[in-house]
Amino acid sequence: MTVTTRILIFMIAGLVLGSLINAFASDVAFIDKYFVNGLFHVVGAMFITGLKMLVVPLVTFSLICGVYGIGDITKLGRVGVKAFGMFVMTTALAITLAITIAVIVGPGEGFELTGDQGDFTAPVAPPLTQVIIDLIPSNPVAAYAEGNMLQIIFFTILFAVCMLMVGEAGRKVAEGAERLNEIMMQVVTVVMHVAPYGVFALMAKTFALQGLGLIWPMFSYFGVVVVALLLHATITLMLLLKLLSGVSPLMFLRKVRTPQIFAFSTASSNATIPVTLRAAEKRLGVDNPTASFVVPFGATINMDGTAIMQGVATIFVANVFGIDLGIGGYLTVIGMAVLASIGTAGVPGVGLIMLAMVFTQVGLPVEGIALIMGVDRLLDMMRTAVNVTGDLTITSIVAQSEGSLDEAIFYDPKAGDVEDIHLPHKAADTA
């Protein structure tokens, strides 16, 4: 049984167990204390922390190898422009699809508001000028300590470019980075072997606390978001992959199941970066220079899933409050979502900040966000999986356009399978 299959089985088991606890044992103090907020919480938190532990060193060493391996500043700029343009385009396509489906279905029509819908305070969005200024770390050590991905990417690219400029000294550092990167990839493999248990704990806790019962009062909203996410991941992105790279979407979807499951269970694109990077290089055949640049970049600014949520949430709240947005309002939502995804990249709580900005721009009550908060955790898991699918799709397209995609690896079903771990044994003395 492959590690991916084991992870999937444990994920489903956690979902079922958590849902059963929520339905039949939510009031049992022993289960809540020692299992939901005890065992499940501890194991799940340790698993996510373990993934986050890998992100900064893996991105750093991989990005150094990638930029130095490209060896051409012009090509590096070309890859960056392609990736950025593709991420913006897929975000625009995602929210357009979401609004189209939501307008047809009409979620929120006939929704009955109760007296207490919960309180919601809109996060304050930082000005775009400050976001641009904050791209450059005033203290690189602090950026690494805080895990600020945009600042880490900026500093590491600058450092690697300067390695190219200094010649022989840079080559020696690059050789060391390659060895460290290989070791970090092995650490990812080790973590993936314990992943089934971490995924089980995360799913069990989430569904024990949330439960599937939350979905029914909000079924129209929840259902439209899920349908839009599935259509974007399986139709829109796969059409782009086929048209722009020519490779098989079916093989691609088969190869990206592991990062999708990790993204779904952790609800964090950044925490999934180590697994996404490994899938891009080992499973899809993308070379290290392209993968190490595009994957962290996409994890930071790619907002396909979030854009879909925003589009449907906007139509839902407008229907609930009886506000007609019109064509102009829909176009404003599309434009705002794309700009906000760029302008708030890397900012904590980016999803709610973007949604509050969109609501304010089209004249919807920001308090309406409280209506969707109950099911947002479950949808966050799904949209993160879509975001990661988008990251890998664009990475493959960019790699193919640069001649950096190894199709022999891409079409090999077993390429990059997580191998068994064998601890080294001390060699016997032959003297």
N, C-alpha and C positions, 0 to 999 in steps of 0.2 A: 504494500500500500504506500503510495507516494505521500510526502509531507503535505502537499496541497489537499489531497483527499482527506487526510486525517484532520487537518485544520477545518475543512468544510463540515465534517461529521461532528467535531467538537463544537463548532459554532451553532449548528442546528440543535444539538443537545442542550447547549446553554440557553438558547432561545426558548426551547420547550420547557426546560426546568424553571427558568425565570418567570415565564408566563403562568405556569402552574402555581408557583409560590405566590405570585400577585393575585391570582384568582381564588386560591383556597387557603393560603397561610399568611396573608399580608398582616394579620393582626397577632400572629404568634411571636411573642417577644424573643423567645429562644432562637428561632430561625433568623429573625431580623438582626439580632445582636451578633450571633456567632457565625452565621453564614453570609447573609446579604451584605451587612456592613462589617463583617469580620473576614472570613476566609475569602469570599469572592472579591471584596474590596481590596484586600492586601495583595492577593495574587495578581489581580488586574492592574493595580497601580504599579506594582513591581515590573510587570511586563511592559507597560507603556514607558516607564522610566528607563527600562533597559533599551528600548528602541530609541528613545530620545538621546540616550548616552552615546549611541553610534553616529548620530546625525552630523554633528560638527566635525569630528575627526575624519569621517568618511568623505563628507563634502569637500573638506579642505584638501586632503591628499588626492582625491580623485580629480578635483578641479585643477590642482597644480599639474598633475599628469596630463590632463586634457588640454589645457592651454599650451603647455610646453610641447605636447605632442602635435598639436596643430601647426605650431612653428611659424605661422603666417598671420600677422595682425589683421590683414585684409580679410582672410578667410574667417577669422574669429568674429570680426564685425559683421560679415555676411550671414554667418550662422545666427548671430544675435538678432539681426533685423528680421530674418525669416521666422525665427521662433516667436518673436514679439508680435509680428503681424499675424501669424497663425493663431496665437492665443487670443488676440483681440477679436479676430474674425469668428472663432468658435464661440466666444462669449456672446457676441452679437447674434449668431445663429441660435444659440441655446435659448436666450430670452425671447427671441422672435417666435420660436417654436412654442415656448411656454405660454406666451400671451395668446397665440392663435388657438391653442387647445382650450385655454381658460375661457376665451370669448365664446367658443362654440359650446362648451359644457355649462358655463355659468355657475361656478362654485360660489356659495354664499347666498344665492337667491332663496329667499324664504327662511334664512337663518334667523332664529329667535334670540335676541339679545336678552340676557338675564341682568339682574341688578348689579351683580358683582362679577366683573370680567377680569379682575386682577389689575394690579398696578404695573405700569411700565414707564420707565424713565429713559428717554432716548439718549444713547451715548453721544458725546460731542465729537464730531469729526475734526481731525487736525487739518489746518489749511494745507492746500497742495504745495505751497512754497516750503512749508516746514517738512513735509514728506520728502521733497526733493533734497532739501538741505541734509536731512537725516540719512540719506543714502551713503554719505561719507562718514565713517566712524571717527569721532574725536579721539577715541581710545580703542584701538583694535582689540586689546585684551578684554575690555569690558564687553565689546560686541560678541566675542567668542564666549565669554562667561554667561551672557544673557541669551545666547542663541539667536541673535538678530540676523536672520538669513540674508536679507538684502545687503547689510553692511559687511557680512562675512564674504558674500559673493564678490562685492566690489573690491574689498581689500585683497582677497586671494587672487582675483584676476590681475589686479595691478602688480601684485608680488610676482606672479608667474610671468607676466609680460616682461618685467625687469630682469627676471632670470634669463629670458631669451636674449636680452640686450647685453648681459655681462659675459656671455660665452661659456668658457670652460667651467668656471665656478658654478654657474647655473646648471650645467649638465650634471655635475656631481650631486647637487641638491635634488634634481629631478630623479636621478637613479635611486636615491634614498626614499623619495616620495613614492616611487613605484613599488618598492618593497613594503613600505608601510601601508599602501593602498591594498596590496595583495593580502596582507595580514588582516586588515579591517574587513575585507570581503569574507575571509574565513570566520571572523567573529560574527558576521551577519548569518553565515551558514549555521553556526552553533546556536544562535538565538532562534533561528527558524525551527530547530528541532524541539525547543520547549514551547514554541508558539501555540500549539493546540490547547495547552492548559491555560495559557494567558487569555486566549480568545474565548475559551469556555467561561472563564471567570468574568470577563468583561460583559459577555452577552447575558449571563445569568443575572448579574447585578442590575444591568440596564433594564431588562424586561421584568425583573422582580419589582423594581421601583416604578417603572413606567406602565407596564402592562399593555396588552393589546386593546383593552377596553377603551383607552383614550381615543382610539382611532374613530370609533363609531359616531360620536357627535360631530366630528370634523371630517367625516368620510369624503365629502365632495372635494374639500381642499386637499386632503391627504392623497386621495386617489388620483387627482389631476397632476399633482407634483410627481408622484411615482410614475405615472404613465409618461409624462414629459421626460423624466430622467431616463427611463428605459429606452424611449424612442431616440433620444439624443445619443445615448451610448451605443445603441445597436444599429441605428440607421444613419443619422447625420455624420457622426464621426467615422463610421465604417465606409460610407460613401466617399468622404474626403480621403480616407486612407487608400481606397482602391483607385480613385481618380488621380491622386497626386503622387502615389508611390508604386501602384501596380501590384502590391503584394496581397496575399489572401487575408481578408478580414476574419474568416473562420479560424485560420491558424493563429492569427493575432489574438483573438478572443480566448483561444485555448491556452495561449502562452501567458496571458496577463491575469489569470484567475487568482494566483497567489497575492499579488499586490492589491487586487480588488478586495479580497477577503480581509487583508490586513487593514486597508483603508476603512472598510465597513465597520470592523470591530473597534478600531481606535478612534474613528471620526476625526483623524488628523492627517492632513497631507504631509506635514513636516515630519511627523513621527514615522510615516511610511516611506520616507526618502530612501533609507538603506535598502529596503526590499524592492522599491521601484527601480533604483539604480542597478541592483543585481539582475532584475528581470530584463531591463533594457540591454545590458551587456551580454549576459550569459544565455538568456532565453530568446531574445529577439535578434541578437547579432549586431547591435549598434556598437560602433567603436567607442572606446573610452573618452576621447576628446569631445565628441558630440554629446554622449549621454551625460557626462559629468557637468557639462555646461547647461544643457536644456532642462534636465530633470529638476535640479534645485530651483532654477528660474521659474519653471512651470508650477512647482509646488507653492511658490510665493505669490505669483500673479494670476495663475489660471483659475477663473471663477465660474466655470460652466455650470456646475451644480448649484452654486449660490445664486447665479443669475436666473436659473429656472425657478428656484424658490421665490425670488423677488418678483418675477413676472406673475406667477400664480397668486402670490400673497397680495399683490396690488389689485388684481381683478377681484379677488375674494373680499377684501376689505371694502373696496368700492361698491360691490354688490350688497354687502351687509348694511352699509350706511346709505345706500340708495344714491350714490354719486355716479354720474355718467362722465367717464373720462373722454370718450370720443377718440377719433383717429389721432388728433394732435397729442392727446395725453398718452396714448400708447407709444407713439414715436418718442415722446419725451422720456418715458420709462426706459425704452431701449437704449437711447443715448446716454441717459444718466447711469444706467447699470454698467455700461461699458467704461465710461469715464471714471466712475467710482471704483471699479475693480482695479484700475491702474493707479488712481490717486490714493487709495487706502491700502495698497499692497503692503503686507508685513505688519499692519497695525493690529493689535489685539482686539478681538471682538468685531472683526471686519464685517461679518455678515450682517449684524444688527446695525452697525454704523451705516453700511450701504443702504439697507432697507429704510432706515430713518431718513436718510438723505433723499431717497426716491419719493417717499411719502410726502415729505415737506415740499418737494419740487412740484408735485402734481396736485397738491391741496388736499391730501387725505389726512385724517386724524392719526397722529403718530401713536396715540393710545391704542389704535386698532391692532398693533403688533402683539399686544397682550393676548389677543384671541388665538393666535397661532403658536404661542410659546409652549403649550402643553405637549404638542406632538413634534416640536422642533428637534428634540434630541434624536428621535427615530429617523426623521428626515435628514438630519445632519449626517448620520451614518451613510445613508444612501447617496447623498450628493457628494460626499468625500470620495466614495468609490467611483463616481462619475468623473470627478476632477482628476483622479489618478489615471483613469482610462484616457482622458483627454491629454494628460501629460505624456503618456507613452505613445499615443497616436501621433502627436506633433513631433515627438522625438524621432519616431520611425520615419515620418515624412521628410523631416529635415535631413536625417542621415542618408536616406535614399537619394535626395536631391544633391547631396555632396559626395555621393559614391562611397559612403561610409557604412552601409548596411550589408552585412554578410548574409546573403540569402541561403547559403548552405546551413548556417546555424538557425536562421529563421524557420526554415521548412523541416528541420530535424525535430520531431516530436519530443525526443528525449534530451535535447541539448539544454544544459543548465539545470537539469533535475537536481534537487538537493541530495547530495550523496551521503552515505553513512559516514559517521565520524569515527575515525580509528585513532586512538591515542598512540603516540609513538612509544616504542619500547626501546630500552637500552640495548644496543648491539652487543652480542656475545663476544667475549674476548677470543681472538683467534691466535694469540701468541702461545 
